[in-house]
């Protein structure tokens, strides 16, 4: 047994939803539909933001970047789940698992920064409307978006440098549907203390500041909205940020619950459920919330449909 435990493993087994064999086909169909809708919805928003002049504003510039991120986010997690549920081998090479973890962390941290930038944009639009064109011009928008992607890339790469020297041996089953950080570290033969310490520091740096900025922005926004004398004015102001607030609540709420109780064996099933929320459902509801609740996006979609209809009619 000792010799077996010290044998270096070359692949992990993602247990995923293996404890629900009778639901494999149903889960495959559900996740396939979710993946198709997520990709179609987010790519549609990106296309509308790029092509429609009425959506060439800071808010939609951020929204386009968020939708682009969500397509990558879903493609990091869902294809692997679909492959496992379709009956293919549930194993994944150790290097492939590390790459998936790197991509997941990179995109998750970028989303934290982008959500913070979007909340700051809404704060300026509602609380400082006269100064908004100056404080949120295209150059600043570009800097905020580029800073989000570059900062998360640097942070995640630093974490990767500490993960790569780790060795894995013996037990190779990950009790999750993707290569998450804690389940992987629990299978390491070499001491993962330093990696966990670095991860905790980097997580604090990368998630707490944007989270605090997001909360602070909405405290000021809600305070400003409550001061508006007319009901119509309050409704109009709140409608411009309520969609973003819903996305933020779902993302941070589920993320917090999962990582607070990640090491609790009694809550493994619950952790998987909440992991589905921030890895799979958030990218899906993002385009639904922004399109269904946003009048300008709906109008842009109508204009795009009319243009397509005219082109088809002309042919």
Short mmCIF file of the C-alpha atoms (twelve columns), coordinates in Angstrom:
data_MODEL
# 
_entry.id   MODEL 
# 
loop_
_atom_site.group_PDB 
_atom_site.id 
_atom_site.type_symbol 
_atom_site.label_atom_id 
_atom_site.label_alt_id 
_atom_site.label_comp_id 
_atom_site.label_asym_id 
_atom_site.label_seq_id 
_atom_site.Cartn_x 
_atom_site.Cartn_y 
_atom_site.Cartn_z 
_atom_site.pdbx_PDB_model_num 
ATOM 1   C CA . UNK A 1   0.000   0.000  0.000   1 
ATOM 2   C CA . UNK A 2   2.839   2.362  0.864   1 
ATOM 3   C CA . UNK A 3   4.503   1.717  -2.489  1 
ATOM 4   C CA . UNK A 4   1.161   2.273  -4.277  1 
ATOM 5   C CA . UNK A 5   0.538   5.510  -2.424  1 
ATOM 6   C CA . UNK A 6   3.933   6.834  -3.494  1 
ATOM 7   C CA . UNK A 7   3.356   6.094  -7.181  1 
ATOM 8   C CA . UNK A 8   3.128   9.355  -9.089  1 
ATOM 9   C CA . UNK A 9   -0.169  9.657  -10.946 1 
ATOM 10  C CA . UNK A 10  -0.464  11.097 -14.445 1 
ATOM 11  C CA . UNK A 11  -4.226  11.664 -14.547 1 
ATOM 12  C CA . UNK A 12  -7.165  12.549 -12.323 1 
ATOM 13  C CA . UNK A 13  -10.652 11.079 -12.349 1 
ATOM 14  C CA . UNK A 14  -13.341 13.773 -12.191 1 
ATOM 15  C CA . UNK A 15  -16.119 12.126 -10.191 1 
ATOM 16  C CA . UNK A 16  -18.545 14.897 -11.125 1 
ATOM 17  C CA . UNK A 17  -22.090 13.553 -11.183 1 
ATOM 18  C CA . UNK A 18  -20.996 9.898  -11.138 1 
ATOM 19  C CA . UNK A 19  -23.166 9.194  -8.086  1 
ATOM 20  C CA . UNK A 20  -26.260 9.858  -10.235 1 
ATOM 21  C CA . UNK A 21  -25.939 7.216  -13.014 1 
ATOM 22  C CA . UNK A 22  -29.686 7.094  -13.658 1 
ATOM 23  C CA . UNK A 23  -29.675 10.832 -14.487 1 
ATOM 24  C CA . UNK A 24  -26.659 10.866 -16.837 1 
ATOM 25  C CA . UNK A 25  -28.685 11.272 -20.055 1 
ATOM 26  C CA . UNK A 26  -30.986 13.923 -18.554 1 
ATOM 27  C CA . UNK A 27  -28.037 15.878 -17.120 1 
ATOM 28  C CA . UNK A 28  -26.228 15.670 -20.467 1 
ATOM 29  C CA . UNK A 29  -29.234 17.157 -22.292 1 
ATOM 30  C CA . UNK A 30  -29.738 19.869 -19.641 1 
ATOM 31  C CA . UNK A 31  -26.081 20.951 -19.703 1 
ATOM 32  C CA . UNK A 32  -25.983 20.788 -23.505 1 
ATOM 33  C CA . UNK A 33  -28.985 23.131 -23.753 1 
ATOM 34  C CA . UNK A 34  -27.414 25.441 -21.139 1 
ATOM 35  C CA . UNK A 35  -24.145 25.529 -23.076 1 
ATOM 36  C CA . UNK A 36  -25.852 26.306 -26.392 1 
ATOM 37  C CA . UNK A 37  -28.009 29.044 -24.836 1 
ATOM 38  C CA . UNK A 38  -25.038 30.520 -22.978 1 
ATOM 39  C CA . UNK A 39  -22.872 30.709 -26.082 1 
ATOM 40  C CA . UNK A 40  -25.690 32.014 -28.299 1 
ATOM 41  C CA . UNK A 41  -26.867 34.610 -25.761 1 
ATOM 42  C CA . UNK A 42  -23.449 36.003 -24.913 1 
ATOM 43  C CA . UNK A 43  -22.207 36.028 -28.513 1 
ATOM 44  C CA . UNK A 44  -25.419 37.825 -29.510 1 
ATOM 45  C CA . UNK A 45  -24.744 40.553 -26.920 1 
ATOM 46  C CA . UNK A 46  -21.149 40.914 -28.157 1 
ATOM 47  C CA . UNK A 47  -22.404 41.224 -31.750 1 
ATOM 48  C CA . UNK A 48  -25.035 43.830 -30.792 1 
ATOM 49  C CA . UNK A 49  -22.545 45.914 -28.795 1 
ATOM 50  C CA . UNK A 50  -20.048 45.871 -31.677 1 
ATOM 51  C CA . UNK A 51  -22.486 46.577 -34.524 1 
ATOM 52  C CA . UNK A 52  -25.169 48.850 -33.002 1 
ATOM 53  C CA . UNK A 53  -24.144 52.518 -32.682 1 
ATOM 54  C CA . UNK A 54  -26.728 53.093 -29.938 1 
ATOM 55  C CA . UNK A 55  -24.827 50.678 -27.685 1 
ATOM 56  C CA . UNK A 56  -21.452 52.381 -28.093 1 
ATOM 57  C CA . UNK A 57  -21.335 53.641 -24.517 1 
ATOM 58  C CA . UNK A 58  -19.203 52.702 -21.462 1 
ATOM 59  C CA . UNK A 59  -21.908 50.520 -19.890 1 
ATOM 60  C CA . UNK A 60  -22.280 48.370 -23.009 1 
ATOM 61  C CA . UNK A 61  -18.535 48.305 -23.613 1 
ATOM 62  C CA . UNK A 62  -18.182 46.639 -20.203 1 
ATOM 63  C CA . UNK A 63  -21.175 44.398 -20.925 1 
ATOM 64  C CA . UNK A 64  -19.617 43.256 -24.214 1 
ATOM 65  C CA . UNK A 65  -16.393 42.346 -22.415 1 
ATOM 66  C CA . UNK A 66  -18.335 40.516 -19.711 1 
ATOM 67  C CA . UNK A 67  -20.243 38.514 -22.329 1 
ATOM 68  C CA . UNK A 68  -17.000 37.672 -24.124 1 
ATOM 69  C CA . UNK A 69  -15.579 36.477 -20.804 1 
ATOM 70  C CA . UNK A 70  -18.673 34.353 -20.085 1 
ATOM 71  C CA . UNK A 71  -18.293 32.469 -23.382 1 
ATOM 72  C CA . UNK A 72  -14.719 31.560 -22.417 1 
ATOM 73  C CA . UNK A 73  -15.808 30.760 -18.840 1 
ATOM 74  C CA . UNK A 74  -18.468 28.300 -20.001 1 
ATOM 75  C CA . UNK A 75  -16.118 26.716 -22.537 1 
ATOM 76  C CA . UNK A 76  -13.629 26.037 -19.748 1 
ATOM 77  C CA . UNK A 77  -16.117 23.989 -17.689 1 
ATOM 78  C CA . UNK A 78  -19.051 22.661 -19.742 1 
ATOM 79  C CA . UNK A 79  -17.352 20.716 -22.592 1 
ATOM 80  C CA . UNK A 80  -15.515 18.606 -20.001 1 
ATOM 81  C CA . UNK A 81  -18.794 17.908 -18.149 1 
ATOM 82  C CA . UNK A 82  -20.542 16.969 -21.404 1 
ATOM 83  C CA . UNK A 83  -17.699 14.607 -22.347 1 
ATOM 84  C CA . UNK A 84  -17.983 12.833 -18.980 1 
ATOM 85  C CA . UNK A 85  -21.776 12.594 -19.118 1 
ATOM 86  C CA . UNK A 86  -21.706 11.251 -22.674 1 
ATOM 87  C CA . UNK A 87  -19.980 8.101  -21.433 1 
ATOM 88  C CA . UNK A 88  -16.441 8.990  -22.429 1 
ATOM 89  C CA . UNK A 89  -13.535 8.414  -20.074 1 
ATOM 90  C CA . UNK A 90  -13.837 10.628 -17.003 1 
ATOM 91  C CA . UNK A 91  -10.081 10.952 -16.617 1 
ATOM 92  C CA . UNK A 92  -8.121  14.113 -17.318 1 
ATOM 93  C CA . UNK A 93  -4.296  14.414 -17.445 1 
ATOM 94  C CA . UNK A 94  -2.702  16.188 -14.491 1 
ATOM 95  C CA . UNK A 95  -1.358  18.875 -16.830 1 
ATOM 96  C CA . UNK A 96  -4.819  19.265 -18.402 1 
ATOM 97  C CA . UNK A 97  -6.338  19.636 -14.943 1 
ATOM 98  C CA . UNK A 98  -3.828  22.339 -14.019 1 
ATOM 99  C CA . UNK A 99  -4.567  24.176 -17.283 1 
ATOM 100 C CA . UNK A 100 -8.310  24.036 -16.576 1 
ATOM 101 C CA . UNK A 101 -7.715  25.349 -13.039 1 
ATOM 102 C CA . UNK A 102 -5.534  28.166 -14.417 1 
ATOM 103 C CA . UNK A 103 -8.155  29.169 -17.002 1 
ATOM 104 C CA . UNK A 104 -10.968 28.996 -14.445 1 
ATOM 105 C CA . UNK A 105 -9.150  31.158 -11.872 1 
ATOM 106 C CA . UNK A 106 -8.013  33.628 -14.545 1 
ATOM 107 C CA . UNK A 107 -11.566 34.131 -15.829 1 
ATOM 108 C CA . UNK A 108 -13.153 34.192 -12.355 1 
ATOM 109 C CA . UNK A 109 -10.762 36.903 -11.136 1 
ATOM 110 C CA . UNK A 110 -11.278 38.890 -14.344 1 
ATOM 111 C CA . UNK A 111 -15.033 38.711 -13.758 1 
ATOM 112 C CA . UNK A 112 -14.581 40.133 -10.240 1 
ATOM 113 C CA . UNK A 113 -12.684 43.101 -11.693 1 
ATOM 114 C CA . UNK A 114 -15.153 43.635 -14.547 1 
ATOM 115 C CA . UNK A 115 -18.157 43.562 -12.195 1 
ATOM 116 C CA . UNK A 116 -16.401 46.151 -10.015 1 
ATOM 117 C CA . UNK A 117 -15.700 48.349 -13.057 1 
ATOM 118 C CA . UNK A 118 -19.363 48.087 -14.113 1 
ATOM 119 C CA . UNK A 119 -20.571 49.036 -10.626 1 
ATOM 120 C CA . UNK A 120 -18.205 52.031 -10.611 1 
ATOM 121 C CA . UNK A 121 -19.569 53.042 -14.021 1 
ATOM 122 C CA . UNK A 122 -23.155 52.922 -12.683 1 
ATOM 123 C CA . UNK A 123 -22.078 54.908 -9.604  1 
ATOM 124 C CA . UNK A 124 -20.676 57.706 -11.777 1 
ATOM 125 C CA . UNK A 125 -23.708 57.662 -14.101 1 
ATOM 126 C CA . UNK A 126 -26.209 57.996 -11.238 1 
ATOM 127 C CA . UNK A 127 -24.314 59.916 -8.542  1 
ATOM 128 C CA . UNK A 128 -22.181 62.203 -10.757 1 
ATOM 129 C CA . UNK A 129 -24.132 62.527 -14.025 1 
ATOM 130 C CA . UNK A 130 -22.690 65.937 -14.961 1 
ATOM 131 C CA . UNK A 131 -19.099 64.715 -14.679 1 
ATOM 132 C CA . UNK A 132 -19.802 61.267 -16.155 1 
ATOM 133 C CA . UNK A 133 -18.611 61.968 -19.767 1 
ATOM 134 C CA . UNK A 134 -15.250 63.171 -18.436 1 
ATOM 135 C CA . UNK A 135 -14.767 60.619 -15.650 1 
ATOM 136 C CA . UNK A 136 -15.770 57.645 -17.825 1 
ATOM 137 C CA . UNK A 137 -14.449 58.366 -21.319 1 
ATOM 138 C CA . UNK A 138 -13.298 55.700 -23.782 1 
ATOM 139 C CA . UNK A 139 -9.659  55.863 -22.656 1 
ATOM 140 C CA . UNK A 140 -10.595 55.199 -19.009 1 
ATOM 141 C CA . UNK A 141 -12.959 52.372 -20.056 1 
ATOM 142 C CA . UNK A 142 -10.156 50.775 -22.047 1 
ATOM 143 C CA . UNK A 143 -7.744  51.093 -19.122 1 
ATOM 144 C CA . UNK A 144 -10.233 49.521 -16.698 1 
ATOM 145 C CA . UNK A 145 -10.945 46.583 -19.011 1 
ATOM 146 C CA . UNK A 146 -7.285  46.026 -19.946 1 
ATOM 147 C CA . UNK A 147 -6.319  46.325 -16.274 1 
ATOM 148 C CA . UNK A 148 -8.906  43.668 -15.368 1 
ATOM 149 C CA . UNK A 149 -7.580  41.130 -17.889 1 
ATOM 150 C CA . UNK A 150 -3.863  41.835 -17.340 1 
ATOM 151 C CA . UNK A 151 -4.038  41.937 -13.521 1 
ATOM 152 C CA . UNK A 152 -5.904  38.632 -13.304 1 
ATOM 153 C CA . UNK A 153 -3.464  37.057 -15.793 1 
ATOM 154 C CA . UNK A 154 -0.473  38.101 -13.662 1 
ATOM 155 C CA . UNK A 155 -2.100  36.957 -10.387 1 
ATOM 156 C CA . UNK A 156 -3.103  33.597 -11.833 1 
ATOM 157 C CA . UNK A 157 0.305   33.013 -13.405 1 
ATOM 158 C CA . UNK A 158 2.008   33.636 -10.043 1 
ATOM 159 C CA . UNK A 159 -0.280  30.994 -8.499  1 
ATOM 160 C CA . UNK A 160 0.521   28.609 -11.381 1 
ATOM 161 C CA . UNK A 161 4.257   28.949 -10.703 1 
ATOM 162 C CA . UNK A 162 3.690   27.645 -7.158  1 
ATOM 163 C CA . UNK A 163 1.344   24.823 -8.280  1 
ATOM 164 C CA . UNK A 164 3.580   23.346 -11.014 1 
ATOM 165 C CA . UNK A 165 6.270   21.897 -8.665  1 
ATOM 166 C CA . UNK A 166 3.629   19.912 -6.718  1 
ATOM 167 C CA . UNK A 167 3.527   16.143 -7.183  1 
ATOM 168 C CA . UNK A 168 0.402   13.999 -7.006  1 
ATOM 169 C CA . UNK A 169 0.326   10.320 -6.060  1 
ATOM 170 C CA . UNK A 170 -1.927  7.581  -4.717  1 
ATOM 171 C CA . UNK A 171 -5.609  8.586  -4.667  1 
ATOM 172 C CA . UNK A 172 -6.542  10.388 -7.906  1 
ATOM 173 C CA . UNK A 173 -10.327 10.921 -7.715  1 
ATOM 174 C CA . UNK A 174 -11.447 14.564 -7.583  1 
ATOM 175 C CA . UNK A 175 -14.868 14.842 -5.960  1 
ATOM 176 C CA . UNK A 176 -15.990 17.603 -8.291  1 
ATOM 177 C CA . UNK A 177 -17.095 18.180 -11.880 1 
ATOM 178 C CA . UNK A 178 -14.068 20.344 -12.703 1 
ATOM 179 C CA . UNK A 179 -10.499 20.852 -11.459 1 
ATOM 180 C CA . UNK A 180 -11.107 23.180 -8.548  1 
ATOM 181 C CA . UNK A 181 -8.269  24.377 -6.318  1 
ATOM 182 C CA . UNK A 182 -9.010  22.776 -2.910  1 
ATOM 183 C CA . UNK A 183 -9.959  19.282 -4.268  1 
ATOM 184 C CA . UNK A 184 -6.691  19.263 -6.240  1 
ATOM 185 C CA . UNK A 185 -4.560  20.404 -3.310  1 
ATOM 186 C CA . UNK A 186 -6.061  17.664 -1.142  1 
ATOM 187 C CA . UNK A 187 -4.555  15.070 -3.517  1 
ATOM 188 C CA . UNK A 188 -1.023  16.510 -3.491  1 
ATOM 189 C CA . UNK A 189 1.779   14.315 -2.106  1 
ATOM 190 C CA . UNK A 190 4.126   17.214 -1.522  1 
ATOM 191 C CA . UNK A 191 3.118   19.685 1.171   1 
ATOM 192 C CA . UNK A 192 0.648   22.190 -0.374  1 
ATOM 193 C CA . UNK A 193 0.876   24.589 2.608   1 
ATOM 194 C CA . UNK A 194 2.894   27.211 0.724   1 
ATOM 195 C CA . UNK A 195 0.573   26.998 -2.308  1 
ATOM 196 C CA . UNK A 196 -2.497  27.407 -0.092  1 
ATOM 197 C CA . UNK A 197 -0.871  30.366 1.679   1 
ATOM 198 C CA . UNK A 198 0.000   32.059 -1.624  1 
ATOM 199 C CA . UNK A 199 -3.508  31.301 -2.893  1 
ATOM 200 C CA . UNK A 200 -5.094  32.894 0.196   1 
ATOM 201 C CA . UNK A 201 -2.952  36.017 -0.211  1 
ATOM 202 C CA . UNK A 202 -3.634  36.316 -3.950  1 
ATOM 203 C CA . UNK A 203 -7.359  35.677 -3.416  1 
ATOM 204 C CA . UNK A 204 -7.492  38.477 -0.839  1 
ATOM 205 C CA . UNK A 205 -5.706  40.826 -3.232  1 
ATOM 206 C CA . UNK A 206 -7.785  39.897 -6.264  1 
ATOM 207 C CA . UNK A 207 -11.311 39.526 -4.852  1 
ATOM 208 C CA . UNK A 208 -11.685 41.646 -1.707  1 
ATOM 209 C CA . UNK A 209 -10.876 45.073 -3.275  1 
ATOM 210 C CA . UNK A 210 -13.286 44.637 -6.238  1 
ATOM 211 C CA . UNK A 211 -15.950 43.193 -3.915  1 
ATOM 212 C CA . UNK A 212 -15.632 46.146 -1.494  1 
ATOM 213 C CA . UNK A 213 -15.681 48.607 -4.418  1 
ATOM 214 C CA . UNK A 214 -18.817 46.924 -5.809  1 
ATOM 215 C CA . UNK A 215 -20.627 47.026 -2.441  1 
ATOM 216 C CA . UNK A 216 -19.556 50.636 -1.786  1 
ATOM 217 C CA . UNK A 217 -20.726 51.715 -5.253  1 
ATOM 218 C CA . UNK A 218 -24.172 50.236 -4.673  1 
ATOM 219 C CA . UNK A 219 -24.478 51.757 -1.214  1 
ATOM 220 C CA . UNK A 220 -23.927 55.192 -2.789  1 
ATOM 221 C CA . UNK A 221 -26.199 54.330 -5.722  1 
ATOM 222 C CA . UNK A 222 -29.104 53.187 -3.538  1 
ATOM 223 C CA . UNK A 223 -28.656 56.232 -1.274  1 
ATOM 224 C CA . UNK A 224 -28.761 58.532 -4.305  1 
ATOM 225 C CA . UNK A 225 -31.823 56.771 -5.738  1 
ATOM 226 C CA . UNK A 226 -33.750 57.087 -2.472  1 
ATOM 227 C CA . UNK A 227 -33.155 60.856 -2.565  1 
ATOM 228 C CA . UNK A 228 -34.880 61.221 -5.947  1 
ATOM 229 C CA . UNK A 229 -38.265 62.868 -5.225  1 
ATOM 230 C CA . UNK A 230 -40.390 61.264 -7.965  1 
ATOM 231 C CA . UNK A 231 -41.298 57.576 -8.183  1 
ATOM 232 C CA . UNK A 232 -40.721 57.615 -11.941 1 
ATOM 233 C CA . UNK A 233 -37.226 59.013 -11.464 1 
ATOM 234 C CA . UNK A 234 -36.387 56.401 -8.828  1 
ATOM 235 C CA . UNK A 235 -37.651 53.579 -11.064 1 
ATOM 236 C CA . UNK A 236 -35.663 54.803 -14.053 1 
ATOM 237 C CA . UNK A 237 -32.468 55.171 -12.007 1 
ATOM 238 C CA . UNK A 238 -32.808 51.767 -10.359 1 
ATOM 239 C CA . UNK A 239 -33.577 50.019 -13.669 1 
ATOM 240 C CA . UNK A 240 -30.161 51.058 -15.019 1 
ATOM 241 C CA . UNK A 241 -28.310 49.137 -12.309 1 
ATOM 242 C CA . UNK A 242 -30.723 46.436 -11.071 1 
ATOM 243 C CA . UNK A 243 -29.625 43.957 -13.786 1 
ATOM 244 C CA . UNK A 244 -25.999 44.303 -12.789 1 
ATOM 245 C CA . UNK A 245 -26.895 43.968 -9.106  1 
ATOM 246 C CA . UNK A 246 -28.665 40.639 -9.785  1 
ATOM 247 C CA . UNK A 247 -25.600 39.249 -11.613 1 
ATOM 248 C CA . UNK A 248 -23.291 40.415 -8.800  1 
ATOM 249 C CA . UNK A 249 -25.508 38.851 -6.117  1 
ATOM 250 C CA . UNK A 250 -25.676 35.454 -7.864  1 
ATOM 251 C CA . UNK A 251 -21.938 35.365 -8.618  1 
ATOM 252 C CA . UNK A 252 -20.559 36.516 -5.252  1 
ATOM 253 C CA . UNK A 253 -23.278 34.786 -3.204  1 
ATOM 254 C CA . UNK A 254 -22.689 31.308 -4.630  1 
ATOM 255 C CA . UNK A 255 -18.890 31.807 -4.743  1 
ATOM 256 C CA . UNK A 256 -18.776 32.775 -1.069  1 
ATOM 257 C CA . UNK A 257 -20.901 29.819 0.064   1 
ATOM 258 C CA . UNK A 258 -18.772 27.315 -1.882  1 
ATOM 259 C CA . UNK A 259 -15.394 28.510 -0.638  1 
ATOM 260 C CA . UNK A 260 -16.500 28.974 2.962   1 
ATOM 261 C CA . UNK A 261 -17.556 25.315 3.194   1 
ATOM 262 C CA . UNK A 262 -15.226 23.727 0.608   1 
ATOM 263 C CA . UNK A 263 -13.456 21.461 3.131   1 
ATOM 264 C CA . UNK A 264 -16.679 20.328 4.801   1 
ATOM 265 C CA . UNK A 265 -17.315 16.710 3.714   1 
ATOM 266 C CA . UNK A 266 -20.905 16.821 4.982   1 
ATOM 267 C CA . UNK A 267 -21.690 19.627 2.510   1 
ATOM 268 C CA . UNK A 268 -20.043 18.172 -0.623  1 
ATOM 269 C CA . UNK A 269 -23.328 17.805 -2.499  1 
ATOM 270 C CA . UNK A 270 -24.405 21.315 -1.522  1 
ATOM 271 C CA . UNK A 271 -21.028 22.654 -2.657  1 
ATOM 272 C CA . UNK A 272 -21.534 21.057 -6.075  1 
ATOM 273 C CA . UNK A 273 -24.969 22.650 -6.365  1 
ATOM 274 C CA . UNK A 274 -23.655 26.134 -5.571  1 
ATOM 275 C CA . UNK A 275 -20.631 25.548 -7.822  1 
ATOM 276 C CA . UNK A 276 -23.101 25.001 -10.671 1 
ATOM 277 C CA . UNK A 277 -24.518 28.479 -9.934  1 
ATOM 278 C CA . UNK A 278 -21.294 30.457 -10.368 1 
ATOM 279 C CA . UNK A 279 -19.629 28.279 -13.022 1 
ATOM 280 C CA . UNK A 280 -22.602 27.377 -15.235 1 
ATOM 281 C CA . UNK A 281 -25.723 29.388 -14.421 1 
ATOM 282 C CA . UNK A 282 -24.126 32.840 -14.030 1 
ATOM 283 C CA . UNK A 283 -22.845 32.856 -17.639 1 
ATOM 284 C CA . UNK A 284 -26.327 31.752 -18.739 1 
ATOM 285 C CA . UNK A 285 -28.366 34.319 -16.798 1 
ATOM 286 C CA . UNK A 286 -26.047 37.199 -17.695 1 
ATOM 287 C CA . UNK A 287 -27.408 37.664 -21.268 1 
ATOM 288 C CA . UNK A 288 -30.965 36.786 -20.165 1 
ATOM 289 C CA . UNK A 289 -30.997 39.385 -17.393 1 
ATOM 290 C CA . UNK A 290 -29.366 42.129 -19.446 1 
ATOM 291 C CA . UNK A 291 -31.498 41.524 -22.542 1 
ATOM 292 C CA . UNK A 292 -34.877 40.954 -20.878 1 
ATOM 293 C CA . UNK A 293 -34.534 43.790 -18.334 1 
ATOM 294 C CA . UNK A 294 -32.724 46.297 -20.553 1 
ATOM 295 C CA . UNK A 295 -34.826 48.357 -22.964 1 
ATOM 296 C CA . UNK A 296 -31.858 49.532 -25.066 1 
ATOM 297 C CA . UNK A 297 -30.630 45.960 -25.644 1 
ATOM 298 C CA . UNK A 298 -34.146 44.868 -26.645 1 
ATOM 299 C CA . UNK A 299 -34.396 47.785 -29.067 1 
ATOM 300 C CA . UNK A 300 -30.983 46.944 -30.531 1 
ATOM 301 C CA . UNK A 301 -32.131 43.349 -31.006 1 
ATOM 302 C CA . UNK A 302 -35.296 44.526 -32.800 1 
ATOM 303 C CA . UNK A 303 -33.214 46.722 -35.109 1 
ATOM 304 C CA . UNK A 304 -30.884 43.816 -35.863 1 
ATOM 305 C CA . UNK A 305 -33.845 41.512 -36.646 1 
ATOM 306 C CA . UNK A 306 -35.350 44.156 -38.959 1 
ATOM 307 C CA . UNK A 307 -32.037 44.548 -40.796 1 
ATOM 308 C CA . UNK A 308 -31.744 40.781 -41.218 1 
ATOM 309 C CA . UNK A 309 -35.344 40.595 -42.455 1 
ATOM 310 C CA . UNK A 310 -34.679 43.343 -45.028 1 
ATOM 311 C CA . UNK A 311 -31.529 41.567 -46.234 1 
ATOM 312 C CA . UNK A 312 -33.427 38.288 -46.600 1 
ATOM 313 C CA . UNK A 313 -36.297 40.084 -48.374 1 
ATOM 314 C CA . UNK A 314 -33.875 41.819 -50.743 1 
ATOM 315 C CA . UNK A 315 -32.345 38.469 -51.673 1 
# 
